[in-house]
Amino acid sequence: MTEETPGFGSEEPQSAQPQQPDVPSGATSDDAEPKAAPEEGAAPAGDTAAADKADDRSAAQVTALTAQLDQVRTALGERTTDLQRLQAEFANYRRRVERDRIAVKEIAVANLLTELLPVLDDIGRAREHGELVGGFKSVAESLEVVAAKMGLQQFGKEGEPFDPTIHEALMHSYAPDVTETTCVAILQPGYRIGERTIRPARVAVAEPQPGAQTVKAEESSSAASSEADGGDGGGKESGGPDEG
């Protein structure tokens, strides 16, 4: 009887075959094979579409931002114009207020000095009569100095031409020695503050005597004629030779 060695059969063992991976029951052999890598340099169709959409969005955003920038610039220009107009109006307002303030001050000073004019007239009359002496003289001079500092100016002198804008004629007469209407006496001096007259000078005026200009003109022409005749006669006597 022949003993059989366990594990050894009469047939030769089959050669070892490489094991295949398990394939799911629903999968085909194509699915089991690995996919080939995409060719180098070729972009997928999905990436190209996404890039185009991104470019479109960027262009739309740039257009929107440009429109917003234009709106902001327009609004800035309008606000700048408004600010300049307000600044000009404020400058005009300041000048107008300053002008009104100066005018009010001048009016107040003029009203005050107008009330003091009778006192100044009394001081002037006292000075003319020699009564401005002692302590009264010091007070009167101090008052005149203060009035002058406030801008009060006295005007009106004898012999100056009559000006109806600053003179008020209270007396009228004729004089042969004047060639135009002249102030011959200052009855009450005038006062002004700057260019503003607060009281005209009250004066007595004299006009040229009627016919005096004609007589003077005739006298002047006669004198000129006589001088001319005398000059010619003198020339003939001196120029002629002595006879016999």
ROPA-911624 format. One record per residue: x, y, z of N, C-alpha, C in turn. Coordinates in steps of 0.2 Angstrom, whole numbers, plus 5000, padded with zeros to 4 digits. Layout:
<atoms>
XYZXYZXYZ
...
</atoms>
This chain:
<atoms>
500449945000500050005000500450065000
500250114996500750174995500450224999
500850265003500650315008500650385004
500150415004500050485001500250545006
500650575003500850635008500350685007
500150715014499550765014499750825010
499350855007499450915003499750904996
499950854995500150844988499650794984
499450824979499050784974499450744969
499050714965499350684960499450734954
499050784954499150834949499650894951
499950924946500450974947500151034949
500351074954500051134956500151184950
499551224950499551274945499951334947
500251364941500651424943500351484946
500651514950500351574954500151624949
499551654949499251704945499251774950
499351824947499351894951498551904952
498451924958497851944961497552004958
496952004955496652064953496252094958
496252164958495852194963495052184962
494752184968494052174968493652224964
493252204960492852254956492152254958
491852304960491152304962490752274957
490252254959489752214955489452254949
489352324951489052364946489552404942
490152394943490652434939490952394933
491152424928491452394922492152394923
492452364918493152364918493452434917
493152474913493352534911493452584917
492952574921492952614927493552594932
493652534932494252514936494852534934
494952554927495552574925495652654926
496252674928496452744930496352784924
496052844925495952894919496652924917
496752944911497352974909497353044911
497953074913498053144915497853184909
497553244910497453294904498153314901
498053334895498653354892498853424895
499553424895499853484898499753544893
499453604896499353664892498653674890
498253624891497553634889497153644895
496753704895496353724901495653694900
495353674906494753634906494253694904
493653664901493153714898492853744904
492753714910492453744916492853804918
493453794918493953854921493853914916
493853904910493853964905493153994906
492653964907491953994908491954034915
492254004920492354044926492754104926
493354104922493754164921493354214917
492954194912492554244908492054284913
491754244917491254274921491654314926
492154294929492554344933492754404930
492954404924493154464920492554514919
491954474918491354514917491154554923
491254514929491054544935491554604937
492154594935492654644937492554714933
492354704926492154754922491554794924
491054754927490454784929490654824936
491054794940491254834946491654894945
492054894940492454954938491955004935
491454984931490955034928490555064934
490355024939489955054944490355094949
491055084950491455124954491555194950
491655184944491755244940491155294940
490555264940489955304940489955334947
490055294952490055324959490555384960
491155374957491655424958491455484954
491155484948490855544945490355574949
489855534952489355564957489655604963
490255574965490555604971490855664969
491255664963491555724961491055784959
490455764956489955814955489655844962
489555804967489355824973489855864977
490455844976491055894979491055954976
490955964969490956024965490456074968
489856044968489256074971489356104978
489656064982489756084989490256134989
490756134985491356184985491056254983
490556244977490256314975489856344980
489456294984489056324989489456354995
490056324996490456355002490756415000
490956424993491256484991490756544991
490156524989489556574989489456594996
489456545001489356565008489856605011
490456595009491056635011491056705009
490856715002490756774999490156815003
489656785004489056815008489256835015
489656795018489856815025490356865025
490856875020491256925019490856995018
490356995013489957045012489657065019
489357025022489057035028489457065034
490057045034490557075039490757145037
490857155030490957225028490357275029
489757245028489157285029489057305037
489157255041489157265048489657315050
490257305048490757355050490557425047
490357435041490157495039489557525043
489057485045488557505049488757525056
489257495058489557505065489857575065
490257585060490557655059490057705058
489557695054489057745053488657765060
488557715063488157725070488657765075
489257745075489757775079489757855077
489857865071489857935068489257975070
488657945069488057975071487957995078
488157945082488157955090488658015092
489258015089489758065090489458135088
489158135082488958195079488358225083
487958175086487358195090487658225096
488158195099488458225106488758295105
489158295099489458365098488958415096
488458395093487958445091487658475097
487558435102487258465109487758505112
488458495111488958535114489158605110
488858615104488958675100488858735104
488258745107488058805111488558815116
488858765119489358775124489958805121
490158775116490758805112490658875109
490058885107489958955105489959005111
489758985117489859025123490559035125
490958985124491658985125492059035120
491859035114492059075109491959155111
491259165112491159235114491459255120
491559215125491959235131492659245129
492959215125493659225123493659295119
493159305115493259375111493159435116
492759425122492659475126493159475132
493659435132494259435137493959405143
493459365143493159335150493459265151
493859235146494059165147494659165151
494559165158495159175162495059125168
495659115172495559065178495458995176
495058965181494858895180494458885174
493958935173493558925167493958915161
494458955160494858945154495158875153
495358845159495658775159495158725157
494558735160493958685158493758695151
493758765148493558775141494058745137
494658755138495158725133495158655133
495058625139495058545139494458525135
493858555136493258535132493458545125
493758595122493958605115494458545113
494858535117495358475115494958415114
494558395119494158335119493758335112
493458385111493058395105493458385099
494058415098494458405093494658335092
494858295097495058225097494458185094
493858205096493258165093493158185086
493558225083493458235075493158305074
492958345079492658405077493058455075
492958485069493358535066492958605065
493258655066492858725065493058755059
492658785055492858815049492458885048
492658925044492358995042492759045044
493059085039493459135040493259195036
493459255038493259315034493659325028
493359345023493759355016493659295012
493459235014493459175010492759175005
492759154999492259154995491659114998
491059144997490459114999490259044996
490158995000489958934997489358915000
488758904997488158895000488058825003
488558775001488558715004488758705011
489158755013489458755020489358825023
489058875020488958945023488158955023
487958985028487259015028487259085029
487059125024487059195024486559225028
486659265033486159295037486159375036
486659405033486659475031486959475024
486659525021486859535014487059615012
487559625009487759695007488159695001
488259764998488659774993489359804995
489859784991490559814993490859834986
491159884986491559904979492259864979
492459844984493159814984493159734984
492559704982492559634981492359614974
492659564971492459544965492059484964
491859454970491359394970491059394977
490559354977490159354984490659324989
490759364994491259354999490959355006
491259315011491059315018491459375021
491159425023491459485026491459485034
491059435037490959435044490759365046
491059335051490859265053490359275059
489759265059489359275064489259215069
489359165066489359095070489859045066
490359025069490758975065490358905064
490658875059490358815057490758755059
490458695060490858635062490658575058
491158535057491158475053491458415057
491258355055491658295057491858255051
492458255049492658225043492458265037
492058235033491758275027491058285028
490758275034490058285036490058355040
489658395037489458465040488958455045
489058465051488558465056488158535058
488558585056488258655056488558695051
488258735047488558775042488758845046
489258875043489458935046488958995044
488759035049488259085048488659145047
488659185041489059235039488659295036
489059345036488759405032489159415026
488759415020489159415014489059485010
489559495006489559555002489659544995
489259574990489259564983489559624980
489859614974490159674971489559724969
489759784970489259844969489059844962
488359844960488159854953488459904949
488759894943489159944940489859954941
490059934947490759934949491259904944
491059844942491459804937491559844930
490959874928490959914922491459974922
491360004928491860064929492560044929
492659994933493359964934493659944927
493259914923493459884916493659944912
493160004912493360064908493960094910
494060104917494660134920495260094918
495260024918495759984916495959994909
495459994904495560004897495860074896
495560124899495860194898496560204900
496760164906497460174908497960134903
497660084901498060044896498160084889
497660124887497760164881498160224882
498160254888498560314889499260284890
499460234893500160204893500360194886
499960164882500160154875500360214871
499860264872500060324869500660364871
500760364878501360394881501960364878
501960294877502560264875502660274868
502160284864502360304857502660374856
502260424860502560494859503260494862
503360464867504060464870504560444865
504360394861504860364856504960404850
504460444848504560494843504960554845
504960574851505360634853506060614853
506160554856506860534857507160514851
506760484846507060464840507160514835
506760574835506860624830507460674831
507860694825508460734826508260804828
508660844831508560914833508560954827
508061004826508061044820508461114822
508761144817508961214817509461224822
</atoms>
